[in-house]
Amino acid sequence: MDLSMENFLAQVTTNPLLLIAVLLTLGVILVNGWTDAPNAIATCVVTRCMSARAAILMAAVFNFLGVFLMSMLNATVAETITKMVDFGTNSHEAIVALSAALFAIVVWATLAWYFGIPTSESHALIAGLTGGAIALHGGLSGVNPAEWVKVLYGLVISVVMGFGLGYLMCKLVVAVFRKAERPKTEGFFKGAQIFGAACMSFMHGAQDGQKFMGVILLCMLLVNGHNPSEGIAVQMPVWLMLLCSLVMGLGTSIGGKKIIKSVGMDMVKLEKYQGFSADLAASVSLLFSSLFGIPVSTTHAKTTAIMGVGAVKRLSAINFSVVKEMGMTWLLTFPGCGLIGFLMTKLFMWLF
């Protein structure tokens, strides 16, 4: 299939349904920048290693690099998204259902941003698409269990690896620098934290950038009558990577500070060495998942890594009221966003 920018623009300008679906996808990416991308730079900002503006610019650059390089190495995360659900062979119905699912994701994520809760955009995306497919087929026949089970693997991996690696990484850093004078390590850990935030931004692009490219690819497959279950037979175009990265960076610049406060300040009071430990731990967790094509939540990986770091001193260092609030949001994302996706699909099918 031709994925050149010229062909894409020609189809978007002549197919109103495709235009709506693409605009909604870009809306989801923008909201992802509000709610997910700030997690990558939260610890770096609250420990005063970088200003929010500089950190946001850095996140935009490394988001792009993550999307570009990981797509060249391994695009299986994008493949998983395109094959997770079946929107049928009727291109009109399929694109209407996909648009409804994307609209549901924007609604859910905007509500989470409004309340300052770092919800998982990855899980909202998966839940919305699943709810739309179920509504379209009138049952679970529209869900591919072999691909969907990877979401459950990712949920366990992001939580267990995030917390465990955060704890172990912080323990290792404390052990290595136990004899060093704290003031003399400030400069080192400032640079180390910037490096860690860059790694997190890179891996955020590698994970979430691929997911959203997978959705735009799904849009194009559906309107051209292709079966997504056949997989991706082309290289992701650079223009698509750049588009996703720019929109994500714009979203971070609009609404990032609210999430930065929730993740980096309210949940655990962090020092520079702790922020570095959390960033590196979460990055390793995301790298492992990306290489094996498992779609995981960058929010889960980062926040559980911060919890693991906080647990090194004592469990009471973690603000469990904030953790509980986040946990409830994560638990409600699948049924909540899935239900909105289901209802919006029914409504869109009736309207269009």
N, C-alpha and C positions, 0 to 999 in steps of 0.2 A: 504494500500500500504506500502511496506517495505521501510522505509526511513533511514535504517542503513547506516553508512559510507561505509561499505563493499559493499553493493548493489549499492550505488551511484557510487563508484569508478569503479565497474565492468561495469556498464552501460556507464559511461563516456568514458572508455577506449575501448569499443567495438562499440560505436555509435558516429561517427564523427560529426553529426549534433548536438547532445546533447552536445558534448565537445565544439563546437563553441558557442552555446547558453550560456553555463555556463561561458565560458571565457569572453564573451561579458557582461554578468551580473556582473561578478567580475570587469570588466572594468568600468561599470557604478558605482559600489560601490566605486571603487578607485577615480573616478572623484567626486563622492559625498563627499568623504573625502577632496578633494581639495576645493570644493565650498560651501558645506553646513555645515559640521562639524566645520569649523573655526568660524562660527557664534556663536556657543555655548561658545567659550572661548575668543572671540574677546575683550569684555569689560574687562575681567580679565587681559588680557595681556597689553592692552593699558593704563590701570590705574596703571600698574607696581605692581600688586599684585602677579603675578607669571611670570616667564620667559616663553617664547614661548615653549621651549622644555618640561619644567615641565607641562605646561598646556596641551600640546599635549598628554603626557603620561597619565595624569589624564583623558582627554577626551576619550582615548582609553579604559581605565578601566571602566568608567561609561557608555560608549556606550554599552559595553558588558553587564553590569548589567541591563541596560535599556531594551535591547533586551531580555535577559533571563527572568527577572521578569515579564515584561509586557506580554510576550508570554505565560507565565504560567498563568497569571491572565485573559488575554483577547486578543485573537489572531484575532479579527475581522477585524483589519486593513489589515492584510495579506489576510484574506478571501475576503475582498472587492477587492483587487488587482487581485486575481485569477478569480473572477467572473465578473469583470467590462467589459471585452470584450470576444467575442467568436471567437476562431481561428479555429472552425470547427472540424470535426471528422477525417479528413485525417492527420495523425500524421506527415507525411513528409512535407506537405504544411504548417501545423501549426507551426512546429519548424523553418522552413525557414522564415516565416513571423515574428515570434517572434525574431529571430536573427537579421533580418533587422531593426525591431523597436528598439532593443537595440543598434545597431550600430548607428542609428540616434541620440539616446540620448547621446552617447559618443561624437559624433561630435558636437552637440549643446552645451553640457556642457563644452567641452574643449575650444570652442570659447569664452564662457562667462568667463571662468577662465583666458584666455589669456588677456582679456580686463579688468580683475579685477572687474567684476560685479557679485555680489552674486545672481545668478539666482536660481530659485527653481528647485531642482532636482526632487522633488515630482511631480511637474507639467510637467516637461520634460518627466518623466517616463510615466505618464498618457497620455500625448499627443502622445508620440511615439507609445505606445501600441494601442491607438485608431486609429491613422493613419494607422498602419499595419493591423488592423482588417478590416477597411473600404476598404483598397486596396484588401485584400483577398476575401472579400464578394462582392466587387463592389458596396457597398452602406452602409447605416447605420444599416442594419440588424445584423451586427457583434458587435453592441454596446448595452450593457445592461443599459437602461436609469434609472432603479431603483437603480442600484449601482453607475452609473456615476453621478447622481444628488448629491451624497454625496460630490463630489469634489467641487461643487458650494457652498454647505453648509460650507465646510471647508475653502473656500476662504474668505467668509464673516466672519466666526468665527475668523480666524487667524488675519485678519486685524482689525476688530472692538474690539475683546477682547485684542489683543496685544497692540494697542494704548491706549484703555480705561484703562486697568489694569496698564500699564506703568505709565500713568498720575496719577491715583489714588494711586498707590503704592509709587511713589515718593512724592506725597503730604503728605501721611501718615508718611513717614520717616522724612520729613522736620518738620512736626508738632510734632512728638515724640521727636526729637533731637533739637528743636528750642532753648532751653536754654543751650545746651551743648557747651563747647568750642571746636572749630573745631579740634585743634591739638590732644585733648584727644580722639576724636572719630576715628582717623585714624587707630589705631590698630584694633578696633572693625570692621570697615567697610572693612578692608583688609581681615579679616577672613570671614566676611559675603559675600564678593564678591567671594571668593574661593568656599564657600558653594553654592552660586548662580550659578557659572559656572559648578559646579559638577551636580547640579540639571538640568541645561540646557543640559549637555552632556548625562545625564541619559535619559531625555525625547527625545533627538535627536535619541538615540538608540531605544527607545520605538516606535517612529514613523517611522523613515526611515529604521531602521534595519528590522522591520516587513515587510515593503514594498518590500525590496529586497529579503527577505526570501520567500515572496509570489511569486516573479518572478521565483526563482529557483524551488520552488514547482510547479509552473505552467509548467516549462520546463519538470519536471519529470512526471507530470500528462499527458502532451501531448504525450510524447514519449511512454508512457505505455497504450495509448488509453483510458484514463479516461476522463470523462466530468467534467471540472472545476466547472460547475454550481452546481454540487452535493455538493460542499463545501469541507472543510477540516475535515477529520474524524480521524486524528492522531495528536499526540502531536509533536510540533516542536522539532527536535533533537538538543541536545546541541552542537554537532560538527558544525551544520549549523549556529547556533548563534555565535559561536566562530570564524568561518571563516569570516562571514560578518563583525564582529567587528574588526578583525585584518586587513582586507583589507581596511576598512574605516579609521582606525588609521594610516595606511601606507600612504594613500592619504593625510590626514591632515598634516603629517610630510613633504610631498613633496611640497605641494603648498599652505599651509594654510596662510602664512604670507601676501600674496597679498590681500586676502579677509579680513583678520583681519584689515588691514589698511583701506580698503573701508568702512567697517561696523563700526569699533570702533574709527576711527580717522577722516575720511573725512566727515561723515554725521553729527555727533554731537560731540563736545568736551566734554568728560565725566569726572566726578569726581567719586571717589570710591562709594559714596552713591548712585549716579545715576546709575552706572553700576550694583550694587546690585539690585536696584529697577527694572531695565530692565530685568535682568536675572530671577528674581523671577516671574515677571509678565508673561514673555514668557513661563516659565515652567508651570505655572498654566493653561495657555491657551492650551498648548500641552497636559497636563494631562487630562483636560476636554475632548478634542477631542479624545484622545486615548481610554479613558474609554467607549466612545460611538461609537468606531469603525469608526471614521471619518478621512480619510487621509488628513492631512493638511500640509502646507509648514512650516518647521521649520524656513526657511529664512524669510518668511512673519511675523511669530510670533515674531521673535527676532528683526527684523529691525523696525517694527511698534511699538514695545514696547520701543525701543530706541527713536523713534520720540515722543512718548507720554511723556517720561521722559524729553526730551529736551523742550517740549512745556510747562512744568511747569514754567520754568523761563520766557520764551518768545518764540514766534513762530520763531523769527529771529535767535534763537540759532540753528535752523535746517538748514542745507545746502540743500536748495531745488533743486539745480542743480544736486546734487548726488541723491536725492530722485526721481527726474524726470527721471534720467538715469535708476535707478532701476525699476521704474514703467513701463517705456517703455519696458524694457527687460521682465518683468513679463507678460505684455499684449501680447508681441510677442511670448512668449513661446508656448502657445497652438497652434496657427495657424502655427508658424514657425517650431517647432519640429514635430507637427502633419503632416505637408506637407513633411518634410524630411523623416519621418517614412513611409508615403504613397509611396513616390518615391523609397525609398530604398527597400521596400517590392516588388514593381513591378520589380525592377532591380534584386533582389535576386531570385524571382520566375522565371525570364527569364534565369538567370545564372545556377540555381540549379534545 
